[in-house]
Amino acid sequence: MLIDQMEQALQAPVMEAVIALSERVQTLQDNPAGRIYTAYRAIDQTLNLGYCDNIEAISEQLSHCDFVVLASRRGTRREQRLLLLTLKEIGIKSSYSENCFSASTNTLSHLRHLGWPLGSLKQRVNSTNMRKRFNCDR
């Protein structure tokens, strides 16, 4: 009886995951050029997190604002919207526009955990001194 109850309790979350996955696959098939990206402006250490259909065009457009696209991967507009919503919910505020954020260690760490493409900024997250945080002998 307990196993039947556990199976029933798991059916809804599993179905939601299957629907979300199939929706993502269908969107990627419909728009194979769709990409999510991270652009960085060194002057004020600002990130631009976005979605585009043409990465070359967006790179050129962002370069006019001194942004450099550091990393991108196949993705969907929905994935970008969910990321922006998640960042807002965990208390990371945008700066200039809804796509722009400070490139703080905290923001980069969350982006890394959420699987967002970071390129060379991953090294910045990984180079933080974790020993200070977790070493009880100090």
VMD Tcl script that builds the backbone (N, CA, C; Angstrom):
set m [mol new atoms 414]
animate dup $m
set s [atomselect $m all]
$s set {name element resname resid chain x y z} {
  {N N MET 1 A 0.825 -1.202 0.000}
  {CA C MET 1 A 0.000 0.000 0.000}
  {C C MET 1 A 0.865 1.261 0.000}
  {N N LEU 2 A 1.925 1.264 0.790}
  {CA C LEU 2 A 2.802 2.426 0.886}
  {C C LEU 2 A 3.490 2.702 -0.450}
  {N N ILE 3 A 3.883 1.663 -1.148}
  {CA C ILE 3 A 4.534 1.819 -2.448}
  {C C ILE 3 A 3.564 2.429 -3.455}
  {N N ASP 4 A 2.310 2.004 -3.429}
  {CA C ASP 4 A 1.299 2.582 -4.324}
  {C C ASP 4 A 1.125 4.074 -4.060}
  {N N GLN 5 A 1.100 4.470 -2.810}
  {CA C GLN 5 A 0.963 5.887 -2.459}
  {C C GLN 5 A 2.182 6.686 -2.924}
  {N N MET 6 A 3.357 6.109 -2.781}
  {CA C MET 6 A 4.576 6.800 -3.220}
  {C C MET 6 A 4.577 6.949 -4.738}
  {N N GLU 7 A 4.160 5.917 -5.451}
  {CA C GLU 7 A 4.096 5.994 -6.912}
  {C C GLU 7 A 3.133 7.082 -7.364}
  {N N GLN 8 A 1.978 7.157 -6.723}
  {CA C GLN 8 A 0.992 8.175 -7.072}
  {C C GLN 8 A 1.526 9.579 -6.769}
  {N N ALA 9 A 2.218 9.729 -5.666}
  {CA C ALA 9 A 2.766 11.033 -5.290}
  {C C ALA 9 A 3.842 11.489 -6.273}
  {N N LEU 10 A 4.553 10.541 -6.870}
  {CA C LEU 10 A 5.639 10.892 -7.787}
  {C C LEU 10 A 5.169 11.092 -9.230}
  {N N GLN 11 A 3.973 10.635 -9.559}
  {CA C GLN 11 A 3.507 10.718 -10.938}
  {C C GLN 11 A 3.417 12.161 -11.440}
  {N N ALA 12 A 2.849 13.073 -10.666}
  {CA C ALA 12 A 2.671 14.455 -11.110}
  {C C ALA 12 A 4.008 15.153 -11.351}
  {N N PRO 13 A 4.970 15.108 -10.402}
  {CA C PRO 13 A 6.257 15.767 -10.681}
  {C C PRO 13 A 7.002 15.159 -11.866}
  {N N VAL 14 A 6.901 13.849 -12.028}
  {CA C VAL 14 A 7.575 13.199 -13.152}
  {C C VAL 14 A 6.943 13.637 -14.469}
  {N N MET 15 A 5.637 13.694 -14.518}
  {CA C MET 15 A 4.950 14.132 -15.738}
  {C C MET 15 A 5.281 15.584 -16.055}
  {N N GLU 16 A 5.350 16.438 -15.035}
  {CA C GLU 16 A 5.722 17.837 -15.255}
  {C C GLU 16 A 7.124 17.928 -15.849}
  {N N ALA 17 A 8.036 17.125 -15.345}
  {CA C ALA 17 A 9.412 17.125 -15.862}
  {C C ALA 17 A 9.448 16.628 -17.297}
  {N N VAL 18 A 8.691 15.596 -17.617}
  {CA C VAL 18 A 8.655 15.061 -18.979}
  {C C VAL 18 A 8.074 16.098 -19.942}
  {N N ILE 19 A 7.027 16.775 -19.530}
  {CA C ILE 19 A 6.411 17.814 -20.373}
  {C C ILE 19 A 7.387 18.956 -20.598}
  {N N ALA 20 A 8.052 19.399 -19.541}
  {CA C ALA 20 A 9.020 20.496 -19.665}
  {C C ALA 20 A 10.171 20.112 -20.586}
  {N N LEU 21 A 10.652 18.883 -20.458}
  {CA C LEU 21 A 11.755 18.420 -21.297}
  {C C LEU 21 A 11.330 18.326 -22.757}
  {N N SER 22 A 10.158 17.768 -23.013}
  {CA C SER 22 A 9.704 17.647 -24.399}
  {C C SER 22 A 9.438 19.027 -24.999}
  {N N GLU 23 A 8.954 19.960 -24.186}
  {CA C GLU 23 A 8.742 21.330 -24.640}
  {C C GLU 23 A 10.070 21.974 -25.033}
  {N N ARG 24 A 11.103 21.739 -24.239}
  {CA C ARG 24 A 12.436 22.288 -24.539}
  {C C ARG 24 A 12.992 21.690 -25.821}
  {N N VAL 25 A 12.862 20.383 -25.979}
  {CA C VAL 25 A 13.363 19.714 -27.183}
  {C C VAL 25 A 12.638 20.231 -28.418}
  {N N GLN 26 A 11.310 20.379 -28.333}
  {CA C GLN 26 A 10.544 20.887 -29.467}
  {C C GLN 26 A 10.969 22.302 -29.820}
  {N N THR 27 A 11.192 23.141 -28.821}
  {CA C THR 27 A 11.612 24.521 -29.065}
  {C C THR 27 A 12.984 24.542 -29.715}
  {N N LEU 28 A 13.907 23.705 -29.248}
  {CA C LEU 28 A 15.239 23.641 -29.842}
  {C C LEU 28 A 15.176 23.139 -31.281}
  {N N GLN 29 A 14.265 22.208 -31.560}
  {CA C GLN 29 A 14.124 21.696 -32.923}
  {C C GLN 29 A 13.531 22.756 -33.838}
  {N N ASP 30 A 12.577 23.536 -33.322}
  {CA C ASP 30 A 11.953 24.587 -34.119}
  {C C ASP 30 A 12.918 25.722 -34.412}
  {N N ASN 31 A 13.835 25.992 -33.489}
  {CA C ASN 31 A 14.772 27.096 -33.650}
  {C C ASN 31 A 16.179 26.631 -33.276}
  {N N PRO 32 A 16.834 25.892 -34.165}
  {CA C PRO 32 A 18.150 25.344 -33.823}
  {C C PRO 32 A 19.240 26.404 -33.658}
  {N N ALA 33 A 19.011 27.624 -34.142}
  {CA C ALA 33 A 20.016 28.682 -34.020}
  {C C ALA 33 A 19.862 29.467 -32.719}
  {N N GLY 34 A 18.799 29.219 -31.964}
  {CA C GLY 34 A 18.571 29.949 -30.719}
  {C C GLY 34 A 19.684 29.703 -29.713}
  {N N ARG 35 A 20.217 30.786 -29.134}
  {CA C ARG 35 A 21.340 30.668 -28.203}
  {C C ARG 35 A 21.115 31.552 -26.987}
  {N N ILE 36 A 21.546 31.044 -25.839}
  {CA C ILE 36 A 21.622 31.882 -24.653}
  {C C ILE 36 A 23.091 32.274 -24.507}
  {N N TYR 37 A 23.337 33.462 -23.976}
  {CA C TYR 37 A 24.715 33.944 -23.946}
  {C C TYR 37 A 24.984 34.793 -22.700}
  {N N THR 38 A 26.273 34.951 -22.431}
  {CA C THR 38 A 26.756 35.860 -21.397}
  {C C THR 38 A 27.723 36.821 -22.060}
  {N N ALA 39 A 27.425 38.104 -21.927}
  {CA C ALA 39 A 28.333 39.145 -22.406}
  {C C ALA 39 A 28.830 39.905 -21.182}
  {N N TYR 40 A 30.048 40.414 -21.279}
  {CA C TYR 40 A 30.693 41.068 -20.134}
  {C C TYR 40 A 31.279 42.405 -20.575}
  {N N ARG 41 A 31.089 43.421 -19.729}
  {CA C ARG 41 A 31.697 44.728 -19.950}
  {C C ARG 41 A 32.646 44.982 -18.787}
  {N N ALA 42 A 33.946 45.029 -19.093}
  {CA C ALA 42 A 34.975 45.134 -18.065}
  {C C ALA 42 A 34.979 46.494 -17.374}
  {N N ILE 43 A 34.629 47.543 -18.083}
  {CA C ILE 43 A 34.701 48.902 -17.536}
  {C C ILE 43 A 33.946 49.048 -16.214}
  {N N ASP 44 A 32.764 48.439 -16.116}
  {CA C ASP 44 A 31.972 48.512 -14.882}
  {C C ASP 44 A 31.595 47.129 -14.351}
  {N N GLN 45 A 32.240 46.096 -14.873}
  {CA C GLN 45 A 32.022 44.705 -14.470}
  {C C GLN 45 A 30.534 44.335 -14.493}
  {N N THR 46 A 29.940 44.520 -15.665}
  {CA C THR 46 A 28.523 44.238 -15.855}
  {C C THR 46 A 28.342 43.039 -16.776}
  {N N LEU 47 A 27.387 42.187 -16.415}
  {CA C LEU 47 A 27.007 41.036 -17.230}
  {C C LEU 47 A 25.727 41.357 -17.993}
  {N N ASN 48 A 25.647 40.886 -19.217}
  {CA C ASN 48 A 24.411 40.933 -19.981}
  {C C ASN 48 A 24.056 39.482 -20.277}
  {N N LEU 49 A 22.924 39.028 -19.764}
  {CA C LEU 49 A 22.494 37.634 -19.911}
  {C C LEU 49 A 21.320 37.607 -20.868}
  {N N GLY 50 A 21.485 36.994 -22.019}
  {CA C GLY 50 A 20.420 37.094 -22.996}
  {C C GLY 50 A 20.187 35.872 -23.842}
  {N N TYR 51 A 19.269 36.060 -24.765}
  {CA C TYR 51 A 18.890 35.049 -25.756}
  {C C TYR 51 A 18.908 35.735 -27.113}
  {N N CYS 52 A 19.327 35.011 -28.134}
  {CA C CYS 52 A 19.286 35.569 -29.483}
  {C C CYS 52 A 19.139 34.448 -30.504}
  {N N ASP 53 A 18.741 34.839 -31.718}
  {CA C ASP 53 A 18.654 33.892 -32.826}
  {C C ASP 53 A 19.910 33.923 -33.682}
  {N N ASN 54 A 20.694 35.002 -33.548}
  {CA C ASN 54 A 21.889 35.161 -34.365}
  {C C ASN 54 A 23.008 35.699 -33.471}
  {N N ILE 55 A 23.910 34.837 -33.028}
  {CA C ILE 55 A 24.942 35.218 -32.069}
  {C C ILE 55 A 25.927 36.227 -32.664}
  {N N GLU 56 A 26.204 36.130 -33.966}
  {CA C GLU 56 A 27.134 37.081 -34.584}
  {C C GLU 56 A 26.547 38.493 -34.567}
  {N N ALA 57 A 25.272 38.607 -34.899}
  {CA C ALA 57 A 24.615 39.924 -34.924}
  {C C ALA 57 A 24.554 40.531 -33.529}
  {N N ILE 58 A 24.239 39.720 -32.528}
  {CA C ILE 58 A 24.137 40.254 -31.162}
  {C C ILE 58 A 25.519 40.623 -30.648}
  {N N SER 59 A 26.545 39.880 -31.040}
  {CA C SER 59 A 27.917 40.214 -30.637}
  {C C SER 59 A 28.305 41.583 -31.171}
  {N N GLU 60 A 27.971 41.824 -32.418}
  {CA C GLU 60 A 28.272 43.122 -33.020}
  {C C GLU 60 A 27.480 44.241 -32.348}
  {N N GLN 61 A 26.219 43.991 -32.102}
  {CA C GLN 61 A 25.360 44.991 -31.460}
  {C C GLN 61 A 25.865 45.313 -30.047}
  {N N LEU 62 A 26.224 44.287 -29.289}
  {CA C LEU 62 A 26.704 44.502 -27.923}
  {C C LEU 62 A 28.075 45.164 -27.885}
  {N N SER 63 A 28.881 44.928 -28.911}
  {CA C SER 63 A 30.213 45.533 -28.930}
  {C C SER 63 A 30.135 47.050 -28.994}
  {N N HIS 64 A 29.050 47.594 -29.544}
  {CA C HIS 64 A 28.861 49.043 -29.561}
  {C C HIS 64 A 28.703 49.606 -28.152}
  {N N CYS 65 A 28.306 48.763 -27.211}
  {CA C CYS 65 A 28.171 49.169 -25.802}
  {C C CYS 65 A 29.332 48.642 -24.962}
  {N N ASP 66 A 30.411 48.227 -25.627}
  {CA C ASP 66 A 31.632 47.700 -24.986}
  {C C ASP 66 A 31.449 46.350 -24.305}
  {N N PHE 67 A 30.419 45.590 -24.669}
  {CA C PHE 67 A 30.244 44.233 -24.147}
  {C C PHE 67 A 30.959 43.254 -25.073}
  {N N VAL 68 A 31.492 42.199 -24.488}
  {CA C VAL 68 A 32.106 41.113 -25.247}
  {C C VAL 68 A 31.363 39.829 -24.879}
  {N N VAL 69 A 30.910 39.098 -25.885}
  {CA C VAL 69 A 30.235 37.825 -25.625}
  {C C VAL 69 A 31.306 36.810 -25.239}
  {N N LEU 70 A 31.210 36.320 -23.990}
  {CA C LEU 70 A 32.203 35.378 -23.467}
  {C C LEU 70 A 31.839 33.925 -23.735}
  {N N ALA 71 A 30.549 33.626 -23.689}
  {CA C ALA 71 A 30.126 32.237 -23.863}
  {C C ALA 71 A 28.678 32.199 -24.327}
  {N N SER 72 A 28.359 31.143 -25.060}
  {CA C SER 72 A 26.972 30.926 -25.471}
  {C C SER 72 A 26.777 29.433 -25.690}
  {N N ARG 73 A 25.533 29.039 -25.690}
  {CA C ARG 73 A 25.185 27.652 -26.009}
  {C C ARG 73 A 23.764 27.631 -26.531}
  {N N ARG 74 A 23.382 26.518 -27.139}
  {CA C ARG 74 A 21.997 26.380 -27.601}
  {C C ARG 74 A 21.071 26.522 -26.416}
  {N N GLY 75 A 19.998 27.241 -26.629}
  {CA C GLY 75 A 19.037 27.428 -25.553}
  {C C GLY 75 A 17.763 28.050 -26.085}
  {N N THR 76 A 16.859 28.345 -25.186}
  {CA C THR 76 A 15.555 28.889 -25.568}
  {C C THR 76 A 15.296 30.205 -24.848}
  {N N ARG 77 A 14.392 30.983 -25.413}
  {CA C ARG 77 A 13.981 32.243 -24.779}
  {C C ARG 77 A 13.357 31.954 -23.407}
  {N N ARG 78 A 12.644 30.851 -23.318}
  {CA C ARG 78 A 12.023 30.459 -22.049}
  {C C ARG 78 A 13.087 30.228 -20.982}
  {N N GLU 79 A 14.183 29.597 -21.373}
  {CA C GLU 79 A 15.283 29.337 -20.445}
  {C C GLU 79 A 15.851 30.657 -19.909}
  {N N GLN 80 A 15.989 31.649 -20.788}
  {CA C GLN 80 A 16.490 32.950 -20.368}
  {C C GLN 80 A 15.505 33.643 -19.424}
  {N N ARG 81 A 14.217 33.584 -19.767}
  {CA C ARG 81 A 13.204 34.203 -18.903}
  {C C ARG 81 A 13.169 33.539 -17.529}
  {N N LEU 82 A 13.288 32.213 -17.490}
  {CA C LEU 82 A 13.307 31.498 -16.215}
  {C C LEU 82 A 14.540 31.870 -15.388}
  {N N LEU 83 A 15.671 32.055 -16.048}
  {CA C LEU 83 A 16.875 32.472 -15.334}
  {C C LEU 83 A 16.671 33.841 -14.709}
  {N N LEU 84 A 16.150 34.792 -15.481}
  {CA C LEU 84 A 15.931 36.141 -14.957}
  {C C LEU 84 A 14.963 36.114 -13.773}
  {N N LEU 85 A 13.926 35.314 -13.881}
  {CA C LEU 85 A 12.959 35.178 -12.791}
  {C C LEU 85 A 13.614 34.556 -11.554}
  {N N THR 86 A 14.431 33.536 -11.758}
  {CA C THR 86 A 15.122 32.877 -10.646}
  {C C THR 86 A 16.072 33.838 -9.952}
  {N N LEU 87 A 16.841 34.599 -10.717}
  {CA C LEU 87 A 17.759 35.575 -10.113}
  {C C LEU 87 A 16.994 36.601 -9.280}
  {N N LYS 88 A 15.876 37.049 -9.799}
  {CA C LYS 88 A 15.050 38.019 -9.061}
  {C C LYS 88 A 14.542 37.405 -7.761}
  {N N GLU 89 A 14.091 36.146 -7.829}
  {CA C GLU 89 A 13.543 35.481 -6.650}
  {C C GLU 89 A 14.591 35.234 -5.567}
  {N N ILE 90 A 15.857 35.047 -5.959}
  {CA C ILE 90 A 16.882 34.819 -4.946}
  {C C ILE 90 A 17.539 36.120 -4.496}
  {N N GLY 91 A 17.016 37.240 -4.996}
  {CA C GLY 91 A 17.446 38.544 -4.488}
  {C C GLY 91 A 18.574 39.207 -5.247}
  {N N ILE 92 A 18.875 38.751 -6.445}
  {CA C ILE 92 A 19.909 39.393 -7.254}
  {C C ILE 92 A 19.212 40.406 -8.155}
  {N N LYS 93 A 19.552 41.669 -7.940}
  {CA C LYS 93 A 18.879 42.745 -8.663}
  {C C LYS 93 A 19.617 43.091 -9.951}
  {N N SER 94 A 18.835 43.408 -10.973}
  {CA C SER 94 A 19.429 43.844 -12.235}
  {C C SER 94 A 19.914 45.283 -12.081}
  {N N SER 95 A 20.792 45.698 -12.987}
  {CA C SER 95 A 21.338 47.042 -12.865}
  {C C SER 95 A 20.745 47.984 -13.916}
  {N N TYR 96 A 21.265 48.020 -15.127}
  {CA C TYR 96 A 20.814 48.956 -16.151}
  {C C TYR 96 A 19.490 48.565 -16.784}
  {N N SER 97 A 19.362 47.300 -17.065}
  {CA C SER 97 A 18.132 46.779 -17.662}
  {C C SER 97 A 17.859 45.423 -17.040}
  {N N GLU 98 A 16.767 44.800 -17.421}
  {CA C GLU 98 A 16.431 43.509 -16.801}
  {C C GLU 98 A 17.436 42.416 -17.133}
  {N N ASN 99 A 18.241 42.597 -18.186}
  {CA C ASN 99 A 19.237 41.591 -18.583}
  {C C ASN 99 A 20.620 41.850 -18.006}
  {N N CYS 100 A 20.833 42.983 -17.370}
  {CA C CYS 100 A 22.169 43.373 -16.904}
  {C C CYS 100 A 22.302 43.214 -15.392}
  {N N PHE 101 A 23.454 42.651 -14.986}
  {CA C PHE 101 A 23.727 42.385 -13.578}
  {C C PHE 101 A 25.177 42.693 -13.272}
  {N N SER 102 A 25.443 42.980 -12.019}
  {CA C SER 102 A 26.816 43.151 -11.565}
  {C C SER 102 A 27.511 41.790 -11.609}
  {N N ALA 103 A 28.764 41.786 -12.018}
  {CA C ALA 103 A 29.506 40.522 -12.113}
  {C C ALA 103 A 30.149 40.180 -10.774}
  {N N SER 104 A 29.369 40.225 -9.716}
  {CA C SER 104 A 29.887 39.893 -8.387}
  {C C SER 104 A 30.106 38.391 -8.277}
  {N N THR 105 A 30.922 38.014 -7.318}
  {CA C THR 105 A 31.194 36.594 -7.090}
  {C C THR 105 A 29.904 35.850 -6.767}
  {N N ASN 106 A 29.022 36.485 -6.011}
  {CA C ASN 106 A 27.746 35.874 -5.644}
  {C C ASN 106 A 26.903 35.597 -6.895}
  {N N THR 107 A 26.784 36.579 -7.767}
  {CA C THR 107 A 25.999 36.404 -8.998}
  {C C THR 107 A 26.607 35.322 -9.875}
  {N N LEU 108 A 27.922 35.368 -10.048}
  {CA C LEU 108 A 28.598 34.361 -10.878}
  {C C LEU 108 A 28.431 32.962 -10.307}
  {N N SER 109 A 28.479 32.848 -9.003}
  {CA C SER 109 A 28.305 31.548 -8.364}
  {C C SER 109 A 26.910 30.985 -8.646}
  {N N HIS 110 A 25.894 31.836 -8.515}
  {CA C HIS 110 A 24.520 31.390 -8.798}
  {C C HIS 110 A 24.379 30.999 -10.267}
  {N N LEU 111 A 24.950 31.786 -11.159}
  {CA C LEU 111 A 24.855 31.467 -12.584}
  {C C LEU 111 A 25.527 30.134 -12.899}
  {N N ARG 112 A 26.656 29.892 -12.270}
  {CA C ARG 112 A 27.355 28.616 -12.478}
  {C C ARG 112 A 26.494 27.457 -12.009}
  {N N HIS 113 A 25.890 27.606 -10.825}
  {CA C HIS 113 A 25.031 26.539 -10.279}
  {C C HIS 113 A 23.789 26.313 -11.139}
  {N N LEU 114 A 23.324 27.370 -11.804}
  {CA C LEU 114 A 22.142 27.256 -12.651}
  {C C LEU 114 A 22.470 26.784 -14.067}
  {N N GLY 115 A 23.746 26.535 -14.343}
  {CA C GLY 115 A 24.140 25.999 -15.637}
  {C C GLY 115 A 24.197 27.024 -16.758}
  {N N TRP 116 A 24.307 28.296 -16.423}
  {CA C TRP 116 A 24.373 29.342 -17.443}
  {C C TRP 116 A 25.788 29.402 -18.003}
  {N N PRO 117 A 25.948 29.604 -19.315}
  {CA C PRO 117 A 27.295 29.654 -19.897}
  {C C PRO 117 A 28.069 30.886 -19.411}
  {N N LEU 118 A 29.257 30.678 -18.846}
  {CA C LEU 118 A 30.043 31.778 -18.288}
  {C C LEU 118 A 31.387 31.985 -18.972}
  {N N GLY 119 A 31.867 31.002 -19.697}
  {CA C GLY 119 A 33.152 31.153 -20.364}
  {C C GLY 119 A 34.276 31.384 -19.367}
  {N N SER 120 A 35.116 32.393 -19.627}
  {CA C SER 120 A 36.278 32.663 -18.771}
  {C C SER 120 A 35.895 33.166 -17.382}
  {N N LEU 121 A 34.653 33.588 -17.188}
  {CA C LEU 121 A 34.226 34.042 -15.860}
  {C C LEU 121 A 34.119 32.885 -14.872}
  {N N LYS 122 A 34.053 31.652 -15.369}
  {CA C LYS 122 A 34.022 30.478 -14.482}
  {C C LYS 122 A 35.275 30.432 -13.628}
  {N N GLN 123 A 36.405 30.831 -14.213}
  {CA C GLN 123 A 37.664 30.842 -13.468}
  {C C GLN 123 A 37.586 31.805 -12.296}
  {N N ARG 124 A 36.891 32.905 -12.488}
  {CA C ARG 124 A 36.747 33.897 -11.415}
  {C C ARG 124 A 35.978 33.310 -10.236}
  {N N VAL 125 A 34.969 32.509 -10.533}
  {CA C VAL 125 A 34.183 31.869 -9.470}
  {C C VAL 125 A 35.020 30.796 -8.793}
  {N N ASN 126 A 35.719 29.995 -9.583}
  {CA C ASN 126 A 36.500 28.893 -9.037}
  {C C ASN 126 A 37.731 29.364 -8.280}
  {N N SER 127 A 38.221 30.572 -8.548}
  {CA C SER 127 A 39.443 31.044 -7.909}
  {C C SER 127 A 39.205 31.680 -6.545}
  {N N THR 128 A 37.952 31.816 -6.129}
  {CA C THR 128 A 37.703 32.379 -4.808}
  {C C THR 128 A 38.268 31.444 -3.757}
  {N N ASN 129 A 38.741 31.994 -2.688}
  {CA C ASN 129 A 39.425 31.207 -1.663}
  {C C ASN 129 A 38.408 30.491 -0.784}
  {N N MET 130 A 38.101 29.269 -1.127}
  {CA C MET 130 A 37.114 28.489 -0.388}
  {C C MET 130 A 37.651 28.083 0.982}
  {N N ARG 131 A 38.968 28.009 1.131}
  {CA C ARG 131 A 39.547 27.605 2.408}
  {C C ARG 131 A 39.153 28.601 3.503}
  {N N LYS 132 A 39.113 29.858 3.178}
  {CA C LYS 132 A 38.722 30.861 4.160}
  {C C LYS 132 A 37.321 30.592 4.692}
  {N N ARG 133 A 36.470 30.163 3.819}
  {CA C ARG 133 A 35.073 29.978 4.175}
  {C C ARG 133 A 34.824 28.733 5.006}
  {N N PHE 134 A 35.569 27.660 4.727}
  {CA C PHE 134 A 35.235 26.383 5.321}
  {C C PHE 134 A 36.290 25.814 6.285}
  {N N ASN 135 A 37.435 26.420 6.359}
  {CA C ASN 135 A 38.490 25.885 7.217}
  {C C ASN 135 A 38.248 26.324 8.663}
  {N N CYS 136 A 37.954 25.388 9.543}
  {CA C CYS 136 A 37.674 25.688 10.944}
  {C C CYS 136 A 38.932 25.957 11.750}
  {N N ASP 137 A 40.093 25.584 11.212}
  {CA C ASP 137 A 41.351 25.769 11.962}
  {C C ASP 137 A 41.795 27.207 11.965}
  {N N ARG 138 A 41.264 28.044 11.165}
  {CA C ARG 138 A 41.707 29.432 11.078}
  {C C ARG 138 A 40.842 30.319 11.900}
}
mol reanalyze $m
mol bondsrecalc $m
mol representation Tube
mol addrep $m
